């Protein structure tokens, strides 16, 4: 670029006149590759906790060891136009040593979940999608009653299945630190199944039957909040009812990152479920709660780069005004109105990052965007 630029000057007027037409040998084969709209990611962790009391501890207490393993796998499709298909597989399995009062089992499960969620959406307006969701969850290992070989729950006993149709609204703040979705389903098909018919009455199913079916509305809310640089909150809220029973769940996970591989975790899970009389407590309440604290190892992986934040850094009229930071850079250069800004918005998954216009020559400055800038301003 030669000379100076003014607000009335188009950058295209300052570009050296060159022939941008094809100039390749006839023997060169042009290969067009179809974009890959799939994103694969996952996370895993192994958490530990331990309590110890001496025999003469003045308040009493029981020693125990526990561990919790978590695994989440995601396979999401987004064609950047109107179709999104999200798939998530979650497993949670934890065990704790039993105390002196338990004589039949040395360990018992403290967390026991296998959950599959698949959600297909068609864009209705901006971040609002017509959506069909299927969710199924069950247990991985059996849970026994205290000092007994009687099973309370087991794999596929029960299995809960929900198939619903509704609207899914996705939200995010400008810096993407708080994001999530709200899924409203006015019509849901719900099934609870037990493979062991002896467990039917323990889970609200008629004696001698394997399953019950009903219909009703449901609401699912997922939220993520990066509270501080090393502290995050992940939540799942779920409500479903057939106007005869109600199930309300609120899963809260607070994660304190120590470094790339170590973290401390607090899990709080209040729940209300009156679908079975066996869920009633001694004081007559159907409200229940689970809380776990642990420290352990964690690891996250991604098949491709995940853009968490994207923002405009500076617009420069001259080369000497460009940022001097030593960071990897990718330049998008091309004829006027060929879709450079739209391409940047698609890659960053932010339709408002680079301004677009149907009128050629609107971009007259060199625009710099920074990707995945951390809270303290440094690159990860």
C-alpha positions as CSV (number, residue, x, y, z in Angstrom):
1,X,0.0,0.0,0.0
2,X,1.4,3.4,-1.0
3,X,0.6,6.9,0.2
4,X,-1.9,7.7,2.9
5,X,-5.5,6.6,3.3
6,X,-8.5,8.8,4.2
7,X,-12.0,7.9,5.1
8,X,-13.0,8.6,1.5
9,X,-10.3,6.4,0.0
10,X,-11.1,2.8,-0.8
11,X,-8.4,0.2,-0.1
12,X,-9.1,-1.3,-3.5
13,X,-7.9,2.0,-5.1
14,X,-4.5,1.7,-3.4
15,X,-3.8,-1.9,-4.5
16,X,-1.2,-2.4,-7.2
17,X,-3.0,-3.3,-10.4
18,X,-2.3,-7.0,-10.9
19,X,-3.9,-9.8,-12.8
20,X,-5.8,-12.0,-10.3
21,X,-6.9,-14.4,-13.0
22,X,-5.8,-18.0,-13.2
23,X,-2.2,-18.5,-14.1
24,X,-1.4,-22.2,-13.7
25,X,0.0,-24.9,-15.8
26,X,-2.4,-27.1,-17.7
27,X,-1.1,-30.1,-15.9
28,X,-2.2,-28.8,-12.4
29,X,-5.3,-30.5,-11.1
30,X,-7.6,-28.4,-9.0
31,X,-8.9,-30.2,-5.9
32,X,-12.0,-29.0,-4.0
33,X,-12.4,-30.3,-0.5
34,X,-15.7,-30.4,1.2
35,X,-15.7,-28.6,4.6
36,X,-15.9,-30.7,7.7
37,X,-18.8,-29.5,9.8
38,X,-18.2,-32.0,12.6
39,X,-16.5,-31.1,15.9
40,X,-15.3,-33.8,18.3
41,X,-14.4,-33.1,21.8
42,X,-14.3,-34.7,25.3
43,X,-13.1,-34.5,28.8
44,X,-12.2,-36.9,31.5
45,X,-11.3,-36.7,35.2
46,X,-10.5,-39.0,38.2
47,X,-11.3,-37.4,41.5
48,X,-10.3,-38.6,45.0
49,X,-11.3,-37.8,48.6
50,X,-10.5,-39.3,52.0
51,X,-11.6,-38.9,55.6
52,X,-9.7,-40.1,58.7
53,X,-10.7,-40.0,62.4
54,X,-8.7,-41.5,65.2
55,X,-10.6,-44.0,67.5
56,X,-10.8,-41.5,70.3
57,X,-11.9,-38.5,68.1
58,X,-14.2,-36.4,70.5
59,X,-17.0,-36.1,67.9
60,X,-16.7,-39.6,66.6
61,X,-16.7,-40.4,62.8
62,X,-15.9,-43.1,60.3
63,X,-12.9,-43.4,58.0
64,X,-13.6,-43.7,54.3
65,X,-11.9,-43.4,50.9
66,X,-13.8,-42.5,47.7
67,X,-13.1,-41.9,44.1
68,X,-15.1,-40.5,41.2
69,X,-14.5,-41.0,37.5
70,X,-16.1,-38.7,34.9
71,X,-16.1,-39.0,31.1
72,X,-17.9,-36.8,28.6
73,X,-17.8,-37.3,24.8
74,X,-19.2,-34.8,22.3
75,X,-19.9,-35.1,18.5
76,X,-21.5,-32.0,17.1
77,X,-22.5,-31.1,13.6
78,X,-23.1,-27.5,12.4
79,X,-23.3,-26.6,8.7
80,X,-23.1,-22.9,9.7
81,X,-26.4,-22.3,7.9
82,X,-29.5,-23.8,9.4
83,X,-28.9,-27.3,10.8
84,X,-27.3,-28.3,14.1
85,X,-27.0,-31.9,15.5
86,X,-25.5,-32.2,18.9
87,X,-24.6,-35.5,20.6
88,X,-23.3,-36.1,24.1
89,X,-22.4,-39.2,26.0
90,X,-21.9,-38.8,29.8
91,X,-20.7,-41.3,32.4
92,X,-20.2,-40.8,36.1
93,X,-19.1,-43.6,38.3
94,X,-17.9,-43.2,41.9
95,X,-17.4,-45.6,44.8
96,X,-16.9,-45.1,48.6
97,X,-15.7,-47.5,51.2
98,X,-18.4,-48.4,53.7
99,X,-18.3,-48.0,57.5
100,X,-18.5,-50.4,60.3
101,X,-22.3,-50.4,60.2
102,X,-22.3,-52.0,56.8
103,X,-21.4,-55.7,57.0
104,X,-22.4,-57.0,53.5
105,X,-20.5,-54.7,51.2
106,X,-17.1,-53.2,51.4
107,X,-17.9,-50.5,48.9
108,X,-20.9,-48.7,47.5
109,X,-21.5,-46.5,44.5
110,X,-21.8,-42.8,45.2
111,X,-22.4,-41.7,41.7
112,X,-23.8,-44.0,39.0
113,X,-24.9,-42.5,35.6
114,X,-24.9,-43.3,31.9
115,X,-26.7,-40.7,29.9
116,X,-27.0,-40.1,26.1
117,X,-28.5,-37.0,24.7
118,X,-29.0,-36.3,21.0
119,X,-30.6,-33.1,19.7
120,X,-31.4,-32.1,16.1
121,X,-32.2,-28.5,15.4
122,X,-33.3,-26.5,12.3
123,X,-32.8,-22.7,12.6
124,X,-36.0,-20.7,13.0
125,X,-34.5,-17.3,13.7
126,X,-30.9,-16.4,14.6
127,X,-30.2,-18.5,17.7
128,X,-33.7,-20.0,17.9
129,X,-34.1,-23.6,16.6
130,X,-37.0,-26.0,16.0
131,X,-35.6,-29.0,17.8
132,X,-36.2,-32.7,18.4
133,X,-34.4,-34.2,21.5
134,X,-33.9,-37.7,22.6
135,X,-32.5,-38.4,26.1
136,X,-31.9,-41.7,27.8
137,X,-30.2,-42.5,31.1
138,X,-29.6,-45.4,33.4
139,X,-27.1,-46.8,35.9
140,X,-23.8,-48.6,35.2
141,X,-23.5,-50.8,38.3
142,X,-26.0,-52.3,40.8
143,X,-26.8,-50.5,44.1
144,X,-27.7,-52.7,47.1
145,X,-29.7,-51.9,50.2
146,X,-27.7,-51.6,53.4
147,X,-26.7,-54.9,55.0
148,X,-28.6,-56.8,52.3
149,X,-28.2,-58.4,48.9
150,X,-31.5,-56.8,47.7
151,X,-30.9,-54.6,44.7
152,X,-32.3,-51.1,44.6
153,X,-31.1,-50.1,41.1
154,X,-29.2,-51.8,38.3
155,X,-28.2,-51.4,34.7
156,X,-31.5,-50.7,32.7
157,X,-33.4,-50.8,36.0
158,X,-34.6,-48.2,35.7
159,X,-34.0,-46.8,32.2
160,X,-35.6,-43.4,31.6
161,X,-36.3,-42.3,28.0
162,X,-37.7,-38.9,26.9
163,X,-38.5,-38.0,23.3
164,X,-39.6,-34.4,22.8
165,X,-40.3,-31.7,20.2
166,X,-39.9,-28.0,21.0
167,X,-37.9,-24.8,20.6
168,X,-34.2,-24.4,21.6
169,X,-32.8,-21.0,22.3
170,X,-29.1,-20.5,22.5
171,X,-27.6,-17.6,24.4
172,X,-24.1,-16.2,25.1
173,X,-22.6,-13.0,26.4
174,X,-20.4,-11.0,24.1
175,X,-17.2,-12.4,25.7
176,X,-18.7,-15.9,25.8
177,X,-18.0,-16.3,29.5
178,X,-21.6,-17.1,30.2
179,X,-23.4,-19.2,27.7
180,X,-26.0,-22.0,27.4
181,X,-29.4,-22.9,26.0
182,X,-33.0,-23.1,27.0
183,X,-35.1,-26.0,25.5
184,X,-38.9,-25.8,25.8
185,X,-40.8,-28.9,24.8
186,X,-44.6,-28.6,25.1
187,X,-45.0,-32.3,24.1
188,X,-42.7,-35.0,25.5
189,X,-43.1,-38.8,25.5
190,X,-41.7,-40.3,28.7
191,X,-41.0,-44.0,29.4
192,X,-39.5,-45.6,32.5
193,X,-38.4,-49.3,32.0
194,X,-36.9,-51.9,34.3
195,X,-35.3,-55.1,32.9
196,X,-35.8,-56.8,36.3
197,X,-39.5,-56.9,36.9
198,X,-38.9,-57.4,40.7
199,X,-37.7,-53.8,40.8
200,X,-40.9,-52.4,39.2
201,X,-42.7,-51.1,42.3
202,X,-39.5,-49.5,43.6
203,X,-39.6,-47.1,40.7
204,X,-43.3,-46.3,40.3
205,X,-44.2,-49.1,37.9
206,X,-47.1,-51.4,38.5
207,X,-46.2,-54.8,39.9
208,X,-45.5,-57.4,37.2
209,X,-45.0,-54.8,34.5
210,X,-41.7,-53.7,32.9
211,X,-42.6,-50.1,32.0
212,X,-45.0,-47.2,32.1
213,X,-45.6,-44.5,29.5
214,X,-46.9,-41.0,29.7
215,X,-46.9,-37.6,28.0
216,X,-46.3,-34.1,29.3
217,X,-44.2,-30.9,28.9
218,X,-40.5,-30.6,29.8
219,X,-37.9,-27.8,30.1
220,X,-34.1,-28.3,30.0
221,X,-31.6,-25.5,30.7
222,X,-27.8,-25.9,30.3
223,X,-25.5,-23.1,31.4
224,X,-21.8,-22.5,31.7
225,X,-20.2,-19.5,33.5
226,X,-16.5,-18.7,33.6
227,X,-16.6,-16.9,37.0
228,X,-12.9,-16.3,37.3
229,X,-9.8,-17.4,35.4
230,X,-9.6,-20.7,37.2
231,X,-13.1,-21.1,38.5
232,X,-16.1,-22.2,36.4
233,X,-19.7,-23.2,37.0
234,X,-21.6,-25.8,34.9
235,X,-25.3,-26.4,35.5
236,X,-28.1,-28.5,34.1
237,X,-31.7,-27.8,35.1
238,X,-34.4,-30.2,34.1
239,X,-38.2,-30.2,34.7
240,X,-40.7,-32.7,33.4
241,X,-44.3,-33.5,34.4
242,X,-47.3,-35.5,33.3
243,X,-49.5,-33.5,35.7
244,X,-49.6,-36.6,37.9
245,X,-46.0,-36.6,39.0
246,X,-43.2,-34.0,38.8
247,X,-39.4,-34.5,38.4
248,X,-37.1,-31.5,38.9
249,X,-33.3,-31.8,38.8
250,X,-30.6,-29.2,39.2
251,X,-27.0,-30.4,38.7
252,X,-24.3,-27.9,39.7
253,X,-20.6,-28.5,39.2
254,X,-18.0,-25.9,40.4
255,X,-14.6,-26.6,39.0
256,X,-11.4,-25.0,40.4
257,X,-8.5,-25.5,38.0
258,X,-5.2,-25.8,39.7
259,X,-3.2,-26.4,36.5
260,X,-3.7,-28.2,33.2
261,X,-4.1,-31.6,34.8
262,X,-5.2,-31.0,38.4
263,X,-8.5,-29.6,39.6
264,X,-10.8,-29.5,42.7
265,X,-14.5,-30.1,42.1
266,X,-17.7,-29.4,44.1
267,X,-20.9,-31.2,42.9
268,X,-24.3,-30.2,44.3
269,X,-27.4,-32.0,43.0
270,X,-30.8,-31.1,44.5
271,X,-33.7,-33.1,43.1
272,X,-37.5,-33.5,43.6
273,X,-39.2,-36.6,42.3
274,X,-42.6,-37.8,43.5
275,X,-43.0,-40.5,40.8
276,X,-42.6,-43.3,43.3
277,X,-43.7,-43.6,47.0
278,X,-40.3,-45.3,47.6
279,X,-38.6,-41.9,47.0
280,X,-40.4,-40.3,50.0
281,X,-38.1,-39.5,53.0
282,X,-39.0,-40.3,56.6
283,X,-40.4,-36.8,57.1
284,X,-42.7,-37.2,54.1
285,X,-40.7,-35.1,51.6
286,X,-39.8,-36.0,48.0
287,X,-36.9,-33.5,48.0
288,X,-33.4,-35.1,48.0
289,X,-29.9,-33.8,47.6
290,X,-26.4,-35.1,46.8
291,X,-23.2,-33.2,47.5
292,X,-19.6,-34.3,46.7
293,X,-16.2,-32.6,47.1
294,X,-13.0,-34.0,45.5
295,X,-9.6,-33.3,44.1
296,X,-8.0,-35.1,41.2
297,X,-6.8,-35.3,37.6
298,X,-8.6,-34.0,34.6
299,X,-7.9,-33.9,30.9
300,X,-9.7,-32.2,27.9
301,X,-9.2,-32.9,24.3
302,X,-10.5,-31.6,21.0
303,X,-10.3,-33.0,17.5
304,X,-10.0,-29.4,16.1
305,X,-9.4,-26.0,17.6
306,X,-12.3,-24.7,19.7
307,X,-12.8,-20.9,19.4
308,X,-13.9,-19.7,22.9
309,X,-13.6,-16.0,22.4
310,X,-13.2,-13.7,19.4
311,X,-13.0,-9.9,19.4
312,X,-11.9,-7.0,17.2
313,X,-8.5,-5.8,18.4
314,X,-7.8,-2.8,16.2
315,X,-8.4,-1.3,12.8
316,X,-5.3,0.1,11.1
317,X,-5.0,2.6,8.2
318,X,-1.3,2.1,7.9
319,X,1.1,-0.9,8.3
320,X,3.0,0.8,11.1
321,X,-0.3,1.0,13.1
322,X,-0.7,-2.8,13.1
323,X,-0.2,-4.7,16.4
324,X,3.4,-5.6,17.2
325,X,2.7,-8.6,19.4
326,X,4.5,-11.8,18.3
327,X,1.4,-14.0,17.7
328,X,0.6,-16.4,14.8
329,X,-1.4,-14.5,12.2
330,X,-3.7,-15.5,9.3
331,X,-4.5,-12.9,6.6
332,X,-7.7,-12.9,4.6
333,X,-7.1,-11.1,1.3
334,X,-9.3,-11.0,-1.8
335,X,-11.4,-9.0,-4.2
336,X,-14.1,-6.7,-2.9
337,X,-17.3,-8.3,-1.8
338,X,-16.3,-11.9,-2.2
339,X,-17.1,-12.9,1.4
340,X,-14.0,-12.3,3.5
341,X,-15.9,-10.9,6.5
342,X,-18.5,-13.7,6.2
343,X,-15.8,-16.3,6.2
344,X,-14.3,-14.8,9.4
345,X,-17.7,-14.8,11.1
346,X,-18.3,-18.4,10.1
347,X,-14.9,-19.6,11.5
348,X,-15.4,-17.7,14.7
349,X,-19.0,-18.7,15.0
350,X,-19.9,-15.1,15.6
351,X,-22.1,-13.4,13.0
352,X,-21.4,-9.9,14.4
353,X,-17.6,-10.1,14.6
354,X,-16.7,-8.7,11.2
355,X,-19.1,-6.3,9.6
356,X,-20.5,-7.3,6.3
357,X,-22.1,-5.3,3.5
358,X,-23.7,-6.0,0.1
359,X,-22.0,-2.8,-1.2
360,X,-18.4,-3.4,-2.5
361,X,-15.5,-1.4,-1.0
362,X,-16.9,-0.9,2.5
363,X,-13.8,-2.4,4.2
364,X,-11.1,0.3,3.9
365,X,-8.9,-0.5,6.9
366,X,-6.8,-3.5,8.0
367,X,-8.9,-5.1,10.7
368,X,-7.2,-7.3,13.3
369,X,-9.1,-9.9,15.4
370,X,-7.8,-11.8,18.4
371,X,-8.9,-15.4,19.0
372,X,-9.0,-17.1,22.4
373,X,-7.6,-14.3,24.5
374,X,-7.5,-15.2,28.1
375,X,-8.8,-13.0,30.9
376,X,-5.4,-11.6,31.8
377,X,-4.9,-10.6,28.1
378,X,-2.4,-13.3,27.3
379,X,-2.8,-16.0,24.6
380,X,-3.3,-19.6,25.8
